[in-house]
C-alpha cells in the first residue's frame, strides 16, 4: 500500500505541475533559510569539542554594577588561588594578553601573537604537541610553544624544537580586528620548546605562540612589562580557566567563587558589587555578549533572533501549502468520493495525502540543498565573515537532521489538508461540488494579513538600512581622504620612513598619526584648565605630526598649526566642539589657554589653534570634543598623499623604497577611501541578509495570496460565467474577484506601516548622522508590496474573467 500511495502521489504531483512547483518552491525557499541557520548553529556548536574534559572546563567571567556587560577577562592571581586553595577546582590556568611582535631567526622574521600561560594549560585543554614535552614546555623562563604553521614559516624543514629566536614586541593586539603597533621593544632570546600539532583545532582561542608565564617576571624586572602578578584590581588582561573535580557542578564553582570574591574584595569600595562566575566551555559558542572576547562572535541572542525569523518563514511556507492544498480541494473532491465508494477508509485517504505532502517536501529538500549551496557561498563571502570565521561545513549528523527536518515539514504541512479532505462525504462530492465550499476561512485571511505585515516590515527595514549605508558612503567627514595611502609603520621610525618615502615620484605629502580616523578606534584624554576648579573634561586625542592637517585638508578656523621639533608635544590643536566644551563662545578665546591632563599635572599643554569640526568616528550622535598633539613616539601609521596619475607605479616605487628601510616586514598599506568604505560594509551585509529574507517573506506571502486567489476563482467559476452572460465586462469581474484580496493588502499596510516605523526607530535613533526615516521610505515599501500583491492576484482573477462563459457554466 505504501508503494501505491507513493505512486499515486507522484502521479498527482506530475499532473498538477504548476501547483506542485509553487508548493515545492515555497518550501524550498523556507527550508534553505532554516538549513543555513542549522549550519550556522552546528558550526558554532563545534567549537572546543576536541577537548577531552570539555564539560568540566569553565572560563571565569567578572562583572560589576558599572559594567555594561560581563567581561571574559579576570584578575591574574585568580588562577593560582583556585589551583591551590579551592576544593572544587582540580586545576586552573591563565592566559595573559600582551604578546604581539616579531620572531627573528637567521634574518627571517615572522609576526606572532599569543599569550603568556603556564604548564597547566595542557592539563586543561587538549591541544597536542607534535614535538616537545607538555609537562616541561612552558615551565622555564624565556621558553615558547609555537603552532606548526608558524614553525614552517620560520624554520622551514628544520626541527624547530631547541632553536632560539629573537623576539621583539610591537604591541600587536590579540583581539581580532585591532591593528596597528607600538614602539618595538626587544624582549630578548626565547627557546622553542614545543610545536602545537598540525591539526585543525576548532577553538575559541586563536594564537600563534604561547610563552611561559615565568618569562613575565624577567620582563617585569627589566621594566618591559607591567606587573599584574598580585593585582586583584586589574580585570582586563588575563583569561582564567578552571577544570573542576569530578562530581562537582557549575553551582558549586559559583558558590566557591562568591566566597572568594567576598573575602578578597570586601574592603575595596569600588568592588562591592563585583562578582566572579563560571562559564562552561561548551556554552561559549554561541554565548552571551561579553567584553574582551578573544574573538568576535555572534551572541546567542542573534541566533535566537535568526532562528525565530527562519521559523516564521517556515511556518508561513507550511501554511501556504495548506492553503494551496485546500484551494485545490474542489478539483479532487470527486477523486476522494470515488475512492471512498470503492472501499477506501479515512485512514487510507489521510496516508494518501500525507504521502504527497512528504514527496513534495523531499523534492523541496533536494532543491533546497542546491539553493543552500549558493546561499552558503554568498554568506561565506560576506565582509563580516572575516571576523566571524564561519566555515559552515556539514557532517552526517547535520545532513540526517536535514532529512528528518524535511519529513517533519512534510508531515506538518500536509496533516491539516489530509484530515480536512479525508472528511468529505462521498455522496455529496459525487453529486455536487458546489456544496463543498469550505466557508469564509477567516483564520486564513488573518494569517495572510500577518504574512504581508511581516513582508512589508522586511521591505521597509531593508530600504532604510540601504539608505543608511548609502548615506555613510556619501557622508561628508569634513576632511579629504582621496588619494591618501595609510601605511603601517610596523615599529619603524616615522622620521626614517618619511624621509625615504617622501621623495618618491608621485608623492605629494607625507604625515603621521597613531590611528586612522573613522575606522572604529579612538583614544581618550582628560583635560582641564590650569588652576581651574572645574572637573576634568573627557576628549578624544589623536597624535599627529605637523603635516597631518594639510594632508587631510583640515580647516583651521583660528590660531596656527602644530609645530615641528622636540617641544611640539607641549602644544595642542582643538576642534570647535572642544571650544564649546570648555565654555568659550568664539574659537579665538581659547587660543593661548594652558591645559593640564589628569594624572600628569606637571605637564602644561598650550592650545595654539582651532580646527573646524570633523568626524573621528560614527558611533556618537554628534561630533565629540577632541585635541591633536604632535607626539612622534606614538606614531603607528604614515599617511601618504599621492598624485592622481599613475597610482600603480607610485605604489610599486613606494614598496621598493620600503624594502630599503625594512627588508623584514612587508609593505602594508590601505587606501583611506577603502578603509572608510569598509566601515559601512557591515551595513551592506545586513542589507543583503534582510533583503534576502524580505524576498523570501514576500515570495511566500504572494504564494499564499495565489493559493487564496486560486481557491476563490475555482469556487466562483459558475458565478463568473453567469455574470459574463448577463453582460459583465472583464474589468468589473477582476475588481469583483480581487476585492477581498485588496482589503487584505490594505489591512496589512495599515498595520505594517506604523509598526515598521516604531521598530526601525528603536535602532535608528542610536545611529549618528542618520538618514531621515519619513513617509517616502514607507510609501516606497508599500508600493513594492502592493505591486507584487496585485500582480499575484491579477494572474488568477484576470484568467478567470477571460474564461469562456459557456465552458464555465458547463462545469458540474
Secondary structure, DSSP 8 states (H G I E B T S, - for coil): -HHHHHHHHHHHHHHTHHHHHHHHHHHHHHHHHHHHHHHHHHHHHTTTTT-TTGGGEEEEEEE-TT-SS-BS---THHHHHHHHH-SSEEEEEEEEEEEEEEEEETTEEEEEEEEEE-THHHHHS---EEEE-TTTTTTSTTEEEEEHHHHHHHHTTS--TT-EEEEEE----SSTT-------EEEEEEEEEEEE-S-----S---SEEEETHHHHHHHHTTSS---TT-SS--SSEEEEEEE-TT--HHHHHHHHHHHHHHHHTT-GGGTT-EEEEEEGGGSSS----BS-SS----HHHHHHHHHHHHHHHHHHHHHHHHHHHHTHHHHHHHHHHHHHTT--HHHHHHHHHHHHHHHHHHHHHHHHHHHHHHHHHHHTSTTHHHH-------HHHHHHHHHHHHHHHHHHHHHHHHHHHT--HHHHHH-GGGG-----HHHHHHHHHHHHHHHHHHHHHHHHHHHHHHHHT---SS--TTEEEEE-TT--HHHHHHHHTTSTTEEEEEEESS-TTSS--EEEEEEETT--S--EEEEEEEB-TTHHHHTT--EEEE-----STTGGGEEEEEHHHHHHTT-SSGGGGTT-EEEETTEEEEEEEEEEEE----S-SSSSS---EEEE--GGG--EEEEEE-SS-HHHHHHHHHHHHHHH-SSS---EEEHHHHHHHHHHHHHHHHHHHHHHHHHHHHHHHHHHHHHHHHHHHHTHHHHHHHHHTT--HHHHHHHHHHHHHHHHHHHHHHHHHHHHHHHHHHHTTSTT-----HHHHHHHHHHHHHHHHHHHHHHHHHHHTS-HHHHHH--
